[in-house]
Amino acid sequence: MVRLFARMNVADFETWRTVYDQFYGERVAMGVLGAAAFQLVDDPNDVTLWHDFETAEVARAFVSSDALRDAMQGAGVQGEPQFWFTTESWRPAPSFASSS
């Protein structure tokens, strides 16, 4: 499993979100297995998101696709987004604070 992270500035989050949601079917067809988006606390137009893929090759093809480039342009992405590709190296066991 490969997790792609992307950080971008958008002109307007609600506009970006509408286009992002409309791009769902194309994302799935290009191999996206899961996703989440986050906004910077002090700047809601600073968006970080992740997408999961089966392989790095599929993730890289997604990032370099014309379809993604067109969607980002239509969504109001400003400047060049930052992309990075990761694999999980470890995950701590869950722990919960005692309620007593």
Long-range contacts (C-beta under 8 A, 24 or more apart in sequence): 1-33, 1-52, 1-53, 1-54, 1-87, 1-88, 2-52, 2-53, 2-54, 2-55, 2-56, 2-58, 2-59, 2-85, 2-86, 2-87, 3-50, 3-51, 3-52, 3-53, 3-85, 3-86, 3-87, 3-88, 4-50, 4-51, 4-52, 4-53, 4-59, 4-62, 4-63, 4-83, 4-84, 4-85, 4-86, 5-48, 5-49, 5-50, 5-83, 5-84, 5-85, 5-86, 6-48, 6-49, 6-50, 6-51, 6-63, 6-81, 6-82, 6-83, 7-46, 7-47, 7-48, 7-81, 7-82, 8-46, 8-47, 8-72, 8-77, 8-78, 8-79, 8-81, 8-82, 9-45, 9-46, 9-47, 9-77, 9-78, 9-79, 10-45, 10-47, 10-75, 10-76, 10-77, 10-78, 11-45, 11-76, 11-78, 12-45, 12-76, 13-39, 13-44, 13-45, 13-47, 15-75, 15-76, 16-45, 16-47, 16-75, 16-76, 16-77, 18-75, 19-71, 19-74, 19-75, 19-76, 20-71, 20-75, 23-67, 23-71, 26-67, 26-71, 27-51, 27-62, 30-58, 30-61, 30-62, 30-65, 30-67, 30-68, 31-58, 31-59, 31-61, 31-62, 32-62, 56-85, 59-85, 60-85
